[in-house]
Amino acid sequence: MSALDHLSDESAPRRPQSTSKVTVVTVEGEARRRRSDRLTTEEPLEIQLEGPGMEQRSVAVTMRTPGNDFELAVGFLHTEGVIAGQEDVASVRYCAVPREEQHYNVVSVTVTRPLEFTPQRNFYATSSCGVCGKASLDAIEVRCAPVGPGPVVEPAAITAMPDALRAAQRVFERTGGLHAAALFDTSGKLVAVREDVGRHNAVDKLVGAELLAGHLPLSDSVLLVSGRSSFEIVQKAAIAGIPIIAAVSAPSSLAVDAARRFGITLIGFLRGKRFNVYTGAERIADT
């Protein structure tokens, strides 16, 4: 059975939606009115793992926006070093649970071979940010080589990316409360976009989609994130082989340390025609 056999989950009924309808009271001066509004949905997703010689086990719980759940599960397992690539994935499915309403909040990934791993931390992630710390940086270096040299990207291609990302953020347009991550090629062409309440989840969804399509490593790609660059964003990009990361806001100090350590070009404050290059400036063309 191929990894794609269970990806036709869009036909399943009663799926949780990426947005939720609520009633709000809008106050403007002395006037107030009641109206409907849309919020970004945030629900837990439990990721389970099973395979030859392995009992089914829960690996992680993450708070996410429903949608692209299979990509999220596979991307998470890859960027955390649990699975190596597409060849490790036999199938992905929603797992039957006693409470029917939780069916779409549990994803089971079946692998093709026995896996031996000891989680370096408790795999629980909030929707804001994951683990940060030097111990984790050392652990990543053991299983993640620095990215290769190149490619070189024109500054104009970089500065055009935020507008392309914003135009593709369909859920953000309805809620205004969502992170996004996008892959671009080196000419600045938009390849894929994923949205989530957590910026690291959005990246995992992208990586999972590219893994299942057999496109890793992403050595000719630029990753753009809608918020800041954290250590965990750099970690995930490094494991996926992404050489350039850009963000509209600032990186953290540990993100800069990690980018330098793994040979990644890290761009921050990408706004209008201006941006800062914190590491790897040789990949930005000198015009």
Stockholm file with secondary structure:
# STOCKHOLM 1.0

chainA/1-287         MSALDHLSDESAPRRPQSTSKVTVVTVEGEARRRRSDRLTTEEPLEIQLEGPGMEQRSVAVTMRTPGNDFELAVGFLHTEGVIAGQEDVASVRYCAVPREEQHYNVVSVTVTRPLEFTPQRNFYATSSCGVCGKASLDAIEVRCAPVGPGPVVEPAAITAMPDALRAAQRVFERTGGLHAAALFDTSGKLVAVREDVGRHNAVDKLVGAELLAGHLPLSDSVLLVSGRSSFEIVQKAAIAGIPIIAAVSAPSSLAVDAARRFGITLIGFLRGKRFNVYTGAERIADT
#=GR chainA/1-287 SS CCTTTTCCGGGCSSCCCSEEEEEEEEEETTEEEEEEEEEECCEEEEEEEEETTEEEEEEEEEEECSSSHHHHHHHHHHHTTSCCSGGGEEEEEECCCSSGGGGGGEEEEEESSCCCCCCSSCCEECSSCCCCSHHHHHHHHHHCCCCCSCCCBCHHHHHTHHHHHHHHCHHHHHHSCCEEEEEEETTSCEEEEEEESSHHHHHHHHHHHHHHTTCCSCTTEEEEESSCBCHHHHHHHHHHTCCEEEESSCBCHHHHHHHHHTTCEEEEEEETTEEEEEECGGGBCCC
#=GC SS_cons         CCTTTTCCGGGCSSCCCSEEEEEEEEEETTEEEEEEEEEECCEEEEEEEEETTEEEEEEEEEEECSSSHHHHHHHHHHHTTSCCSGGGEEEEEECCCSSGGGGGGEEEEEESSCCCCCCSSCCEECSSCCCCSHHHHHHHHHHCCCCCSCCCBCHHHHHTHHHHHHHHCHHHHHHSCCEEEEEEETTSCEEEEEEESSHHHHHHHHHHHHHHTTCCSCTTEEEEESSCBCHHHHHHHHHHTCCEEEESSCBCHHHHHHHHHTTCEEEEEEETTEEEEEECGGGBCCC
//
